[in-house]
Amino acid sequence: MGRGKIEIKRIENTTSRQVTFCKRRNGLLKKAYELSVLCEAEIALIVFSARGRLYEYASN
């Protein structure tokens, strides 16, 4: 049994939004790494937070 669909909308609670961003950012970086390993692809990923902080991943 799969998960139910949720409505995609902005999270109003600042703390909750920051926690969600951190978790999803880490998941996205992990997926980029896995894609680069499994497919031998060169991957570059750039993410800016709401505060303007840079998070990046490069497979090389």
N, C-alpha and C positions, 0 to 999 in steps of 0.2 A: 504494500500500500504506500503510495507516494504522499508527499506533503501537499497541503492545500495551497492554493494560490493566495498571494497577499497583494494588496494594492501598493503600487510603487508611488510613494509620496515623500516629501521632505519630513525628516524627523524634527519635531519642534523642540524637544528637550535637548539642550546643548550637550550635557554630559552623555546622554544616551547616543547622540549623533556622533560624538567623538569616539566612543567605545566601538560603535558599529564601523566607523571609518577605519579604525586601527585593525579590527578583525578582518574586514574585507580587503584591506590593503595587503595584509600578510598573506591572505589566501590568493590574491591576485599575483603577488610576487612568486609564490610557490608554484602556481599554475604556469607562469612564464618559464620558470626553471624546468619544470617537468616537460613542457613542450620542447624546450631547447635540447634536452637530453634524449627524449623519445624520438624526435624527428630530425635530430642533428641540424636544427635550424638556428640561425643567428637571430636572437631576440633582443629587442631594446624596448624598455617600458619606462615611461616618465609619468609621475603622478605628483600633482601639487595639492596640498591640503588647503582648507579654507583660510588658514593663517598664512599661506604662501610658502610653506616649507616644501622642499623638494625631496621626493623619494624616487630612486631610479634603480633599474636592473639592466644589466647588459650581459649577455651570455659569453662574451669574449672579454 
